[in-house]
């Protein structure tokens, strides 16, 4: 006989006592980390692991032509060493225009006296990108 339940952390849960003569449980969810949960085992976890490691401190240099389009402008970043001295890390942020193929705006006039007017402009988005690697996760941020 099977049972179905719901857990706030694991979503749907189930038990089937007919498999191999013993109880076996299953979870119908993907990997889940309960960020900001007040439980003693999870309270210190911050969204995107930002509290444990710091996304700025784990930022990685961008690889030209792989992480950003070829027409990108790259910016360096100044970090502080443990003793407070500055050091420059190149290619930490890239800035580029993104063309997604969408229409930014379009306007047409009703043709009158053989004058046909149609105009449109592509939608262009200015993007600033950085990447942080925390543990085995790479977080790509596009603003």
C-alpha positions in Angstrom: 0.0 0.0 0.0 1.5 3.3 -1.0 1.2 6.7 0.7 1.6 10.2 -0.6 2.5 13.3 1.5 3.8 16.8 1.2 6.8 18.3 2.8 7.6 22.0 2.7 11.3 21.2 2.0 11.0 18.3 -0.3 7.6 18.9 -1.9 5.8 15.7 -2.8 7.0 12.6 -0.9 5.9 9.0 -1.1 6.3 5.7 0.5 5.7 2.3 -1.0 5.7 -0.7 1.4 5.2 -3.3 -1.4 8.7 -3.0 -2.9 10.9 -5.8 -1.8 8.8 -6.3 1.3 10.2 -3.2 3.0 9.3 0.5 3.1 11.0 2.6 0.5 10.6 6.3 0.1 10.9 8.6 -2.9 10.8 12.3 -3.5 9.2 14.0 -6.5 11.5 17.1 -6.6 14.8 18.3 -7.9 17.8 19.2 -5.7 16.6 21.7 -3.1 18.5 23.9 -0.7 16.3 25.6 1.9 17.9 29.0 1.9 17.2 31.1 5.0 15.5 28.2 6.8 15.6 28.9 10.6 16.5 25.2 11.3 19.9 24.8 13.0 21.2 22.9 10.0 20.3 25.5 7.4 20.0 28.9 9.0 23.5 30.0 7.7 22.8 29.3 4.1 22.3 32.4 2.0 20.8 32.7 -1.5 23.3 31.7 -4.2 25.8 31.0 -1.4 26.5 34.7 -1.2 26.8 34.8 2.6 29.2 32.0 2.9 31.7 32.9 0.2 30.9 36.3 -1.3 30.2 36.6 -5.0 32.7 39.4 -5.5 35.5 37.5 -3.8 34.8 34.5 -6.0 34.5 36.4 -9.3 36.4 34.9 -12.2 38.1 36.6 -15.1 36.1 36.3 -18.3 37.5 34.4 -21.3 37.4 36.6 -24.4 35.3 35.1 -27.2 33.9 32.4 -24.9 32.2 34.3 -22.1 31.3 37.4 -24.0 30.7 38.3 -27.7 33.7 39.4 -29.7 32.7 43.1 -29.7 32.5 43.3 -25.9 34.4 45.9 -23.9 36.2 44.4 -20.9 36.8 46.1 -17.6 39.4 45.3 -14.9 38.6 45.2 -11.3 40.6 46.3 -8.3 40.7 43.9 -5.3 42.3 44.3 -1.9 44.8 41.8 -0.6 44.7 40.6 3.0 47.1 43.4 4.0 45.0 46.0 2.2 47.1 46.6 -0.8 45.2 46.9 -4.2 45.8 44.5 -7.1 44.2 44.6 -10.5 42.5 41.6 -12.0 41.8 42.0 -15.8 38.7 41.1 -17.7 36.3 40.8 -14.7 33.3 42.5 -16.4 32.3 42.7 -20.0 29.8 45.2 -21.5 28.1 44.6 -24.8 24.9 45.1 -26.8 22.6 42.1 -27.2 20.6 41.8 -30.3 17.9 39.1 -29.8 16.1 39.6 -33.1 13.1 41.2 -31.4 11.5 44.4 -32.6 12.1 47.5 -30.4 9.4 49.5 -32.2 7.6 49.6 -35.5 5.4 52.2 -37.2 3.5 52.1 -40.5 1.4 54.8 -42.3 -1.6 53.9 -44.4 -0.3 54.3 -48.0 -1.7 57.5 -49.5 -0.8 58.9 -52.9 1.8 56.3 -53.6 3.7 57.2 -50.4 4.4 54.0 -48.4 6.0 54.6 -45.0 7.2 51.8 -42.8 9.9 51.9 -40.1 11.2 49.6 -37.5 14.1 49.4 -35.2 15.7 46.3 -33.5 15.5 45.8 -29.8 19.0 46.3 -28.4 19.8 45.6 -24.7 23.0 46.9 -23.0 24.4 44.0 -20.9 27.1 44.1 -18.2 28.2 40.5 -17.3 30.3 39.0 -14.6 30.9 35.4 -13.4 31.4 34.0 -10.0 32.5 30.4 -9.2 31.4 29.1 -5.8 32.3 25.5 -5.1 31.2 23.5 -8.1 28.7 26.2 -9.3 29.3 29.0 -11.8 26.9 31.9 -11.5 26.6 34.1 -14.6 25.1 37.5 -13.9 23.8 39.7 -16.8 22.6 43.1 -15.8 
